C-alpha cells in the first residue's frame, strides 16, 4: 500500500504540472484557480494522511518490541520465584504445583498479568519460606513493577492500534478524493483537447497497470 500511495502522489504531481502548463486552455472547461488549488490540496492531504498512518504503524512496532521486553522481564521475575520455591518446597508436590513448577510458559500479556497477580499473592502467603530461599523485598517490588510496566505498554499498543485504524481510514478517504479529482481533470482534458493525441498523452497516468 505504501508503494501505491507514493506512486499515486507522484502521478498526481505530474498531472498537476501538466494542468498548470495548460491552465488557460483548461479554464474553458471549468479548471479554475480554485480547482487547481483544490487539486494540489488533495495531493498534500494524501501525503499528510499517509505519513500519519506510517507513524502509527511504527509506533505499534515500537510498542510491540517494548511489550516483548516487558514479557521477558516478567518471565525472569517468575522464574526466580519458581527457583526459590523449588528449594523451599522440595518434595512437596502440592506446594510445587501451587507455584506452577513445571507449568507451561506464558506468552500473552493478559496471561502474564494474571500470572504475576497470582504469584504476588502466593509469594505474600509463603514469604517466610521463600525469604529463606533468597527472595527479597526487591523481588516482590519487581512483581508490582512488571505488572505496572506491562499494563502501560499494552495500553499504549492498543491506543496505537486505534490510531492506525483511524489513520488508515483517513488515508483511504484522501486517496479516494485524489483519484476523483484526477479523473475529472483527465475527462476535462479529453473534452478540451479532443483529437490532439500529443497533448492528451501528457495527461495520461504514469502508473503501469
N, C-alpha and C positions, 0 to 999 in steps of 0.2 A: 504493500500500500504506500509506503514512504516513497518508493521509486516512482510510482504512478503520480503521486502528488507533485514531486519535483518536476516530472516531465510535463504535467498539466500546467504548472506555473510557468515553465519555460515556454510552452506553447502559447499561453496567454500573453506573455510579454512580447513574443514575436508578433502575434496578431495585433497587439496594441500599437506597436511601432508602425505596422502597415496602415492601421486606421488613421494614425496621425499623419502619415505620408499622404493619404488621400482624403484628408479631413474635409476639404472644400467640396469635393465631389459627393462624399457620403452625407454631407449636410442636406443634400437634396432628398435623401430618404430617411431623414429623422435622426441622423447621428449628430447630435448637438454637443456643445462643450460639456453639458451636464451628463449626457450619455457616456462620453469618453471618461469623465471623472468617475462616474459610477463603475464603469468597466475596470478602471485602474484600482478603485477601492475594493472591488471584489477579488482581484488578484492578491492585494495586500491582506485581505481577510483570510484567504486560504493559507497564506504563509503564516499569519498570526495563529490561526487555529491549529495548524499542523505543528508549529513549534510548541504550543501548549500541550498537544497530545503526546509529542515525543518526550517532553519534560515529565509528564505524568507516568509514562512507561519507565523512564529512567529512575524516577522516584520509587516506583514499585520494586524495581530490580534492586535498588539500594536497600530498601527496607527488607526485602527477602534475604539479602546477604546478612543484614543485621539480625534478622529473625533466626537464621541458621546458627549464627554465632551465639545467640542467647540460648538456643536449644542445646548447643554443645556445652555451654557453661552449666546449664541446668542438669544435664546428664552427669557431668563431672561432680556436681554437688550431691546428687543422689547416689552416685557410685561410691563416694566417700562414706556416706552414711551406711550404705549396704555393707561395705567392707568392715566398718566398725561393728555392725550388727552381727556379721558372721563370727567375729571374735567374741562379742559379748554374749551371744546366744548359741554358741557352738553346741550342737547336739540337740537343740530344742527345735524340733521341726515346726511346732505351732508358731513360735515367735519368728522363726526364719521366714515362714510363709507370710506373716503379717508385714514383714519388711520387703516383701516381693523378691526375695532372693531366688534367683533362677527364673525370674519372670521375664517377659518379653520387653524389648526396648521400646520406648515411647517415641513416636515420630511426628505427632501433630502438636500444634500449640495448645489446643483445647485439652488434649490428653495430658500434656506436660503440666499445664496449670493445675489440673485435677490431681496429678501425681504429687506435685510439690505441696499442695494443700494437705494431702493425705499424710505425706512424710513429716510435715511440720507438726501435725497432731501426734503422730507416733513417736517422734523424737522427744516432744514435750512430755509425753507419758512415760517414756523409758529413759529419760535424760540421765539419771544417776548411773545406770548400767552403761549407757553409751559414752558418758564422760570418762569412765574408767577405761574405755577403749579408744580414747583420743578425740572424741567430739567436743568442740569448744563452743563458747557463745558466738564466736565469729562464724561458725558453721551454721548455726541457727539463723543468724542475721543474713547469711548468704542465701538461705532459702527465701526469705522475705524479699531480698533484693532481686533474686532471679524472677520471682513472681511479678514484681513491680516492673522490671525492665522488659520482660516478655510480654506483659499486658500492654505496655506502652508502645512497643514496636509493632505489635499485632494491630493495635488500634490505628497507628499511622498507616500501616499497609492497607487496611480496609478502607480508610479515608482516601488513600491513593487510588484504589480500585474504583471508587465512586467518581473521583476526579477524572480518571482515564475514560470512564464511560461517558461522562458529560463532554469531555474534550473530543472524544471520537465522534459523538453525535453532532457536535457543533462544527467539526471539520467536514463531516459529510454534508451538512446543510450548506456550508460555504462553497463546497465543491459543486453542489447542485446549482447554486446561484451563478457560479462562474461558468459552468457548462451552458446554462441557459442563455446568458448574455453573449457568449462566444458563438452560440448557434444563431442568435439573432443578428450578430454582426455579419456572419457569413451569408445569411439569407439576404440581408440588405445589400451586401456587395454583389450578390448574384443579380439582384434587381437593377442596381445602378450600372454594373459593368457587363450586362448581358452581351454575349458574343465576343467579349475581349478575353480570350483564353489566357494570355500572358499575365494580365492584371489579376484575374481570378485565381491563377496559380499562386500568387503571392498571399492570398487569403487562406490557402489550404493548410490543414494541420501539419505540423512537423512530426507528429507521432506516427510510429509504424504500427499499423493494425495487424 
